[in-house]
Amino acid sequence: MLEITNLTKTKIDTKFLQKAAQAAFAVLRAPRSHAKRGEGGKVKKEEISLVLVGDAPMKELNKKYRGQNKITDVLSFEELNEIFICMPQAKRQAKLLKTGLKTELTRLLTHGIVHLKGYDHVKSAREAERMLKVEEKILKKL
């Protein structure tokens, strides 16, 4: 379901990330979801690779694939079913939001999974609102 590669020095128990992925898949499997469908209308196989990286690798990925020479918190690659989360950025955001690192990592993973399923908040304000509603629904399941 969720293969996790931690390329940072931060040690984390990944069970909560597995739980977040399961909640996301449960919501995205719902009939009203516009999740990507394979042959026969079935949701594509739910195997995701999550890579936790530092600032420099994330900045490089963002520059190479999005043309933005800056650090970002999460990147999703739909064609690879792969999500990258920048651990130092997640820590900074958790501190700024006055929440725990687990909470922020859960939020970022959820955001990444929703992107993998075809939602894109960059397209329009309407799509951003739809995406946010799906993310909130997933986070409420936790």
Backbone as a chain_set.jsonl record, in Angstrom:
{"seq": "MLEITNLTKTKIDTKFLQKAAQAAFAVLRAPRSHAKRGEGGKVKKEEISLVLVGDAPMKELNKKYRGQNKITDVLSFEELNEIFICMPQAKRQAKLLKTGLKTELTRLLTHGIVHLKGYDHVKSAREAERMLKVEEKILKKL", "coords": {"N": [[0.825, -1.199, 0.0], [1.668, 1.473, 1.049], [4.807, 2.41, 0.517], [7.579, 3.432, 2.246], [10.349, 5.539, 2.153], [12.856, 6.856, 3.966], [14.974, 9.387, 3.681], [16.181, 11.077, 5.378], [17.628, 12.251, 8.501], [15.859, 12.231, 10.522], [14.061, 10.275, 12.661], [11.131, 8.428, 12.428], [8.059, 6.905, 13.446], [6.31, 5.024, 11.275], [3.722, 4.113, 11.22], [1.467, 5.766, 11.562], [1.411, 7.124, 9.159], [0.795, 5.092, 7.364], [-1.794, 4.569, 8.245], [-3.021, 7.009, 7.608], [-2.839, 6.926, 4.817], [-4.504, 4.734, 4.286], [-6.972, 5.782, 5.141], [-7.254, 7.848, 3.293], [-7.471, 6.405, 0.876], [-9.859, 5.048, 1.38], [-11.758, 7.137, 1.406], [-11.379, 8.177, -1.16], [-12.185, 6.069, -2.72], [-14.871, 6.172, -2.6], [-18.114, 6.445, -4.156], [-18.772, 9.1, -5.027], [-16.405, 10.351, -5.429], [-13.909, 11.659, -7.712], [-11.863, 10.014, -8.425], [-9.058, 8.65, -10.185], [-9.796, 6.264, -12.61], [-9.442, 2.89, -13.616], [-9.569, 0.253, -16.075], [-12.855, -0.936, -16.5], [-13.922, 0.746, -14.607], [-12.779, 0.636, -12.093], [-10.937, 1.75, -9.237], [-7.575, 2.642, -9.663], [-4.758, 0.56, -8.804], [-3.675, 0.725, -5.454], [-0.921, 1.484, -4.638], [1.615, 3.238, -3.308], [4.552, 5.183, -3.346], [6.374, 6.783, -0.907], [8.654, 9.283, -0.279], [10.819, 10.665, 1.981], [12.56, 13.581, 2.214], [15.37, 15.919, 2.392], [15.959, 19.533, 2.51], [17.642, 20.406, 0.29], [17.469, 18.295, -1.752], [14.693, 18.456, -2.248], [14.354, 21.059, -3.157], [15.788, 20.893, -5.527], [14.277, 18.966, -6.964], [11.876, 20.391, -7.217], [12.717, 22.53, -8.765], [13.571, 21.215, -11.108], [11.239, 19.814, -12.017], [9.058, 21.525, -11.756], [9.916, 24.002, -12.35], [10.479, 25.84, -10.39], [12.655, 27.439, -8.353], [12.912, 26.789, -5.503], [12.29, 25.634, -2.141], [9.742, 23.3, -1.462], [6.874, 21.91, 0.231], [5.617, 19.436, -0.416], [5.63, 17.165, -3.131], [4.003, 15.597, -5.811], [4.011, 12.878, -8.01], [2.207, 11.819, -10.395], [2.339, 9.954, -12.551], [4.189, 8.154, -11.618], [3.195, 7.338, -9.25], [4.169, 8.431, -6.889], [5.25, 10.21, -4.027], [6.905, 12.99, -2.643], [8.048, 14.275, 0.347], [9.221, 17.062, 2.062], [11.087, 16.876, 4.787], [12.413, 18.785, 6.607], [10.969, 21.108, 5.915], [8.392, 20.33, 6.581], [8.692, 20.176, 9.341], [9.193, 22.889, 9.919], [6.761, 24.032, 9.132], [5.003, 22.718, 10.876], [5.806, 23.812, 13.301], [5.232, 26.532, 12.843], [2.457, 26.367, 12.489], [1.794, 25.532, 14.945], [1.473, 22.823, 15.642], [1.862, 19.24, 15.833], [4.608, 17.287, 14.448], [3.787, 14.824, 13.378], [1.116, 15.349, 12.755], [1.39, 17.306, 10.771], [2.85, 15.889, 8.814], [0.949, 13.952, 8.199], [-1.049, 15.571, 7.084], [0.323, 16.545, 4.823], [0.904, 14.153, 3.432], [-1.694, 13.288, 2.877], [-2.533, 15.39, 1.214], [-0.773, 14.986, -0.922], [-1.586, 12.408, -1.815], [-4.195, 12.925, -2.66], [-3.641, 14.601, -4.801], [-2.4, 12.67, -6.448], [-4.586, 11.23, -7.193], [-5.794, 12.736, -9.083], [-6.792, 15.291, -8.477], [-6.313, 18.85, -8.531], [-5.276, 21.687, -7.185], [-4.171, 23.892, -8.358], [-5.294, 24.367, -10.806], [-7.8, 25.795, -10.711], [-9.848, 28.008, -8.689], [-12.196, 26.764, -7.98], [-11.56, 24.032, -8.275], [-9.586, 23.903, -6.329], [-11.103, 24.282, -4.038], [-12.698, 21.978, -4.113], [-10.721, 20.044, -3.817], [-9.722, 20.668, -1.26], [-11.981, 20.066, 0.308], [-12.124, 17.274, 0.007], [-9.694, 16.529, 1.172], [-10.158, 17.406, 3.825], [-12.249, 15.708, 4.531], [-10.93, 13.249, 4.517], [-9.02, 13.658, 6.565], [-10.723, 13.93, 8.743], [-11.558, 11.327, 9.088], [-9.511, 10.231, 10.445]], "CA": [[0.0, 0.0, 0.0], [2.496, 2.671, 1.141], [6.223, 2.112, 0.732], [8.18, 4.661, 2.75], [11.802, 5.643, 2.161], [13.237, 8.041, 4.725], [16.337, 9.778, 3.344], [16.581, 12.114, 6.337], [18.117, 11.737, 9.786], [14.736, 12.235, 11.448], [13.448, 8.959, 12.844], [9.696, 8.488, 12.701], [7.279, 5.671, 13.397], [5.529, 5.267, 10.059], [2.378, 3.515, 11.307], [0.445, 6.805, 11.385], [1.345, 7.431, 7.733], [0.043, 3.98, 6.766], [-3.197, 4.799, 8.607], [-3.487, 8.148, 6.815], [-3.006, 6.45, 3.437], [-5.714, 3.894, 4.252], [-8.131, 6.681, 5.228], [-7.354, 8.545, 2.008], [-7.991, 5.467, -0.116], [-11.265, 4.766, 1.707], [-12.552, 8.277, 0.948], [-11.247, 8.317, -2.615], [-12.907, 4.953, -3.335], [-16.301, 6.459, -2.51], [-18.709, 6.683, -5.474], [-18.825, 10.509, -5.433], [-15.046, 10.801, -5.715], [-13.545, 11.565, -9.126], [-10.556, 9.354, -8.466], [-8.69, 8.053, -11.473], [-10.357, 4.924, -12.759], [-8.826, 2.018, -14.611], [-10.539, -0.485, -16.882], [-14.007, -1.414, -15.751], [-14.35, 1.726, -13.614], [-12.189, 0.374, -10.784], [-9.861, 2.655, -8.86], [-6.27, 2.047, -9.934], [-4.088, -0.084, -7.678], [-3.3, 1.692, -4.437], [0.443, 1.334, -4.163], [2.251, 4.542, -3.38], [5.884, 5.331, -2.785], [6.575, 8.048, -0.207], [10.067, 9.531, -0.014], [11.053, 11.8, 2.866], [13.837, 14.157, 1.799], [15.797, 17.176, 2.991], [15.72, 20.763, 1.761], [18.351, 20.481, -1.001], [16.849, 17.447, -2.784], [13.355, 18.938, -2.581], [14.53, 22.258, -3.983], [16.229, 20.427, -6.847], [13.112, 18.35, -7.621], [10.924, 21.451, -7.538], [13.3, 23.275, -9.879], [13.605, 20.363, -12.302], [9.938, 19.376, -12.51], [8.047, 22.582, -11.733], [10.538, 25.262, -12.752], [10.518, 26.766, -9.258], [13.917, 27.265, -7.644], [12.674, 26.987, -4.069], [11.84, 24.463, -1.39], [8.303, 23.146, -1.281], [6.616, 20.904, 1.26], [5.247, 18.136, -0.961], [5.505, 17.019, -4.578], [3.393, 14.333, -6.221], [4.273, 12.488, -9.391], [1.084, 10.931, -10.705], [2.73, 8.864, -13.447], [5.013, 7.206, -10.849], [2.501, 7.068, -7.985], [5.206, 8.728, -5.91], [5.125, 11.47, -3.294], [8.083, 13.428, -1.907], [7.773, 15.256, 1.403], [10.427, 17.686, 2.592], [10.997, 16.763, 6.248], [12.674, 20.057, 7.304], [9.862, 22.038, 5.662], [7.269, 19.847, 7.402], [8.988, 20.604, 10.718], [8.991, 24.348, 9.998], [5.317, 24.294, 9.048], [4.387, 22.249, 12.117], [6.116, 24.821, 14.319], [4.475, 27.726, 12.483], [1.034, 26.079, 12.708], [1.664, 25.095, 16.341], [0.942, 21.463, 15.627], [2.94, 18.261, 15.882], [5.16, 16.828, 13.179], [2.922, 13.75, 12.856], [-0.069, 15.986, 12.183], [1.781, 17.966, 9.525], [3.177, 14.843, 7.84], [-0.33, 13.366, 7.796], [-1.689, 16.542, 6.188], [1.07, 16.58, 3.563], [0.684, 12.887, 2.736], [-3.071, 13.343, 2.379], [-2.512, 16.321, 0.087], [-0.092, 14.305, -2.016], [-2.422, 11.317, -2.326], [-5.316, 13.532, -3.386], [-3.055, 14.989, -6.096], [-2.196, 11.461, -7.251], [-5.889, 10.757, -7.663], [-6.303, 13.591, -10.146], [-7.197, 16.626, -8.043], [-5.239, 19.82, -8.713], [-5.696, 22.998, -6.676], [-3.574, 24.954, -9.174], [-6.146, 24.571, -11.99], [-8.8, 26.845, -10.517], [-10.335, 28.168, -7.318], [-13.225, 25.741, -7.774], [-10.859, 22.757, -8.064], [-8.909, 24.018, -5.033], [-12.136, 24.071, -3.024], [-13.05, 20.545, -4.157], [-9.594, 19.3, -3.263], [-9.699, 20.924, 0.18], [-13.086, 19.311, 0.917], [-11.733, 15.865, 0.039], [-8.645, 16.41, 2.196], [-10.791, 17.542, 5.136], [-13.008, 14.476, 4.753], [-9.944, 12.211, 4.851], [-8.44, 13.953, 7.884], [-11.759, 13.67, 9.757], [-11.605, 9.88, 9.305], [-8.419, 9.864, 11.354]], "C": [[0.862, 1.254, 0.0], [3.923, 2.241, 1.475], [6.912, 3.411, 1.097], [9.704, 4.545, 2.744], [12.154, 6.95, 2.854], [14.717, 8.335, 4.452], [16.857, 10.888, 4.255], [17.093, 11.441, 7.613], [17.008, 11.671, 10.833], [14.105, 10.851, 11.491], [11.966, 9.15, 13.153], [9.103, 7.096, 12.655], [6.28, 5.872, 12.265], [4.103, 4.706, 10.104], [1.275, 4.554, 11.064], [0.326, 7.201, 9.914], [0.594, 6.34, 6.978], [-1.456, 4.178, 7.018], [-3.796, 5.95, 7.791], [-3.727, 7.731, 5.37], [-4.262, 5.595, 3.316], [-6.974, 4.752, 4.3], [-8.337, 7.408, 3.906], [-7.952, 7.627, 0.953], [-9.466, 5.153, 0.127], [-12.169, 5.892, 1.2], [-12.535, 8.368, -0.577], [-11.912, 7.171, -3.379], [-14.411, 5.207, -3.376], [-16.862, 6.818, -3.887], [-18.696, 8.137, -5.936], [-17.449, 11.067, -5.78], [-14.787, 10.76, -7.214], [-12.126, 11.006, -9.257], [-10.317, 8.756, -9.842], [-9.199, 6.621, -11.511], [-9.62, 4.165, -13.842], [-9.904, 1.352, -15.436], [-11.669, -0.974, -15.998], [-14.451, -0.483, -14.648], [-13.758, 1.52, -12.236], [-11.063, 1.371, -10.516], [-8.534, 1.93, -9.089], [-5.635, 1.527, -8.649], [-3.491, 0.958, -6.73], [-1.939, 1.388, -3.839], [1.164, 2.646, -4.395], [3.629, 4.465, -2.741], [5.973, 6.721, -2.165], [8.057, 8.172, 0.113], [10.18, 10.795, 0.827], [12.46, 12.309, 2.59], [14.141, 15.442, 2.569], [15.52, 18.352, 2.08], [16.346, 20.75, 0.363], [17.741, 19.572, -2.066], [15.46, 17.937, -3.201], [13.437, 20.175, -3.467], [14.92, 21.87, -5.408], [15.077, 19.795, -7.628], [12.118, 19.416, -8.075], [11.418, 22.278, -8.724], [13.21, 22.478, -11.181], [12.216, 20.096, -12.883], [8.863, 20.448, -12.522], [8.613, 23.942, -12.125], [10.611, 26.288, -11.65], [11.743, 26.475, -8.416], [13.749, 27.592, -6.162], [12.2, 25.677, -3.452], [10.325, 24.467, -1.349], [8.074, 22.014, -0.283], [6.35, 19.503, 0.704], [5.162, 18.212, -2.483], [4.926, 15.645, -4.87], [3.68, 14.103, -7.693], [3.287, 11.39, -9.761], [1.502, 9.717, -11.531], [3.559, 7.793, -12.73], [4.331, 6.729, -9.573], [3.463, 7.302, -6.813], [5.011, 10.119, -5.326], [6.444, 11.738, -2.578], [7.628, 14.46, -0.884], [9.11, 15.751, 1.929], [10.311, 17.727, 4.123], [11.327, 18.078, 6.962], [11.542, 21.078, 7.104], [8.633, 21.629, 6.475], [7.471, 20.265, 8.857], [8.748, 22.1, 10.89], [7.501, 24.686, 10.003], [4.601, 23.848, 10.319], [4.6, 23.271, 13.235], [5.286, 26.081, 14.083], [2.98, 27.552, 12.784], [0.732, 25.651, 14.139], [0.965, 23.743, 16.436], [2.123, 20.502, 15.677], [3.412, 17.854, 14.492], [4.298, 15.73, 12.568], [1.696, 14.334, 12.164], [0.264, 16.619, 10.834], [2.142, 16.942, 8.447], [1.904, 14.164, 7.324], [-1.041, 14.277, 6.801], [-1.002, 16.551, 4.824], [0.894, 15.296, 2.762], [-0.713, 12.858, 2.124], [-3.149, 14.232, 1.146], [-1.876, 15.66, -1.139], [-0.921, 13.198, -2.642], [-3.583, 11.87, -3.139], [-4.832, 14.036, -4.751], [-2.897, 13.765, -7.002], [-3.5, 10.947, -7.849], [-6.563, 11.739, -8.615], [-6.779, 14.971, -9.747], [-6.017, 17.584, -8.205], [-5.719, 21.215, -8.335], [-5.142, 24.152, -7.501], [-4.463, 25.3, -10.376], [-7.084, 25.764, -11.844], [-9.189, 26.924, -9.048], [-11.381, 27.103, -6.998], [-12.585, 24.381, -7.493], [-10.131, 22.76, -6.726], [-9.897, 23.755, -3.898], [-12.542, 22.599, -2.96], [-11.96, 19.704, -3.502], [-9.54, 19.453, -1.745], [-10.792, 20.131, 0.896], [-12.75, 17.832, 1.033], [-10.676, 15.649, 1.113], [-9.239, 16.481, 3.596], [-11.573, 16.284, 5.494], [-12.07, 13.339, 5.177], [-9.411, 12.438, 6.269], [-9.449, 13.731, 9.013], [-11.873, 12.181, 10.064], [-10.52, 9.405, 10.282], [-8.774, 10.301, 12.734]], "O": [[0.804, 2.032, -0.952], [4.202, 1.769, 2.577], [6.843, 4.385, 0.348], [10.271, 3.583, 3.261], [11.79, 8.027, 2.381], [15.599, 7.622, 4.93], [17.846, 11.552, 3.942], [16.999, 10.224, 7.773], [17.205, 11.113, 11.913], [13.668, 10.326, 10.467], [11.597, 9.935, 14.027], [9.575, 6.223, 11.926], [5.483, 6.81, 12.306], [3.364, 4.815, 9.126], [0.265, 4.249, 10.43], [-0.758, 7.578, 9.468], [-0.161, 6.635, 6.052], [-2.278, 3.98, 6.124], [-4.939, 5.871, 7.34], [-4.717, 8.141, 4.764], [-5.004, 5.721, 2.343], [-7.937, 4.483, 3.582], [-9.47, 7.564, 3.45], [-8.848, 8.035, 0.214], [-10.235, 5.008, -0.824], [-13.228, 5.628, 0.63], [-13.568, 8.609, -1.202], [-12.174, 7.303, -4.575], [-15.138, 4.533, -4.105], [-16.165, 7.427, -4.698], [-18.614, 8.386, -7.138], [-17.347, 12.145, -6.366], [-15.365, 9.935, -7.921], [-11.321, 11.457, -10.071], [-11.253, 8.406, -10.561], [-9.044, 5.867, -10.551], [-9.225, 4.733, -14.86], [-11.035, 1.835, -15.49], [-11.439, -1.382, -14.859], [-15.278, -0.867, -13.822], [-14.192, 2.172, -11.286], [-10.339, 1.78, -11.424], [-8.39, 0.755, -8.751], [-5.94, 1.998, -7.553], [-2.885, 1.939, -7.161], [-1.833, 1.068, -2.655], [1.306, 3.106, -5.528], [3.839, 3.779, -1.741], [5.68, 7.719, -2.823], [8.647, 7.269, 0.707], [9.7, 11.859, 0.437], [13.434, 11.566, 2.715], [13.298, 15.975, 3.29], [14.925, 18.199, 1.014], [15.675, 21.044, -0.626], [17.512, 20.026, -3.187], [15.094, 17.843, -4.372], [12.67, 20.314, -4.42], [14.433, 22.456, -6.375], [14.918, 20.057, -8.82], [11.586, 19.349, -9.183], [10.631, 22.678, -9.582], [12.82, 23.009, -12.222], [12.032, 20.146, -14.099], [7.859, 20.307, -13.22], [7.874, 24.922, -12.222], [10.783, 27.478, -11.917], [11.864, 25.398, -7.832], [14.351, 28.53, -5.638], [11.773, 24.752, -4.144], [9.701, 25.52, -1.217], [8.992, 21.247, 0.009], [6.796, 18.507, 1.274], [4.683, 19.198, -3.044], [5.312, 14.652, -4.252], [3.602, 15.02, -8.511], [3.498, 10.21, -9.484], [1.081, 8.594, -11.255], [3.622, 6.652, -13.186], [4.825, 5.828, -8.896], [3.558, 6.496, -5.887], [4.658, 11.069, -6.026], [7.031, 10.836, -1.98], [6.909, 15.403, -1.216], [10.014, 14.964, 2.206], [9.539, 18.509, 4.677], [10.579, 18.466, 7.859], [11.205, 21.822, 8.025], [7.917, 22.484, 6.996], [6.517, 20.664, 9.526], [8.169, 22.53, 11.888], [7.045, 25.522, 10.783], [3.688, 24.529, 10.787], [3.689, 23.556, 14.012], [4.706, 26.631, 15.019], [2.324, 28.474, 13.27], [-0.423, 25.434, 14.506], [0.015, 23.554, 17.195], [3.272, 20.931, 15.571], [2.714, 18.048, 13.497], [4.099, 15.712, 11.353], [1.291, 13.858, 11.104], [-0.492, 16.481, 9.872], [1.773, 17.116, 7.286], [1.806, 13.841, 6.141], [-1.572, 13.809, 5.793], [-1.67, 16.565, 3.789], [0.751, 15.346, 1.54], [-0.884, 12.446, 0.977], [-3.766, 13.861, 0.146], [-2.389, 15.769, -2.252], [-0.957, 13.062, -3.865], [-3.913, 11.333, -4.196], [-5.545, 13.906, -5.746], [-3.224, 13.821, -8.188], [-3.498, 10.3, -8.896], [-7.748, 11.605, -8.923], [-7.143, 15.76, -10.619], [-4.863, 17.189, -8.04], [-6.474, 21.845, -9.075], [-5.602, 25.285, -7.355], [-4.387, 26.41, -10.901], [-7.161, 26.625, -12.72], [-8.897, 26.02, -8.265], [-11.441, 26.602, -5.875], [-13.009, 23.664, -6.587], [-10.065, 21.729, -6.056], [-9.566, 23.087, -2.918], [-12.709, 22.044, -1.874], [-12.239, 18.78, -2.739], [-9.335, 18.473, -1.028], [-10.555, 19.585, 1.973], [-13.056, 17.203, 2.047], [-10.756, 14.689, 1.88], [-8.861, 15.697, 4.466], [-11.555, 15.848, 6.645], [-12.384, 12.569, 6.084], [-9.361, 11.508, 7.073], [-9.059, 13.38, 10.127], [-12.244, 11.806, 11.176], [-10.612, 8.322, 10.859], [-7.997, 10.094, 13.666]]}, "num_chains": 1, "name": "protein.A"}
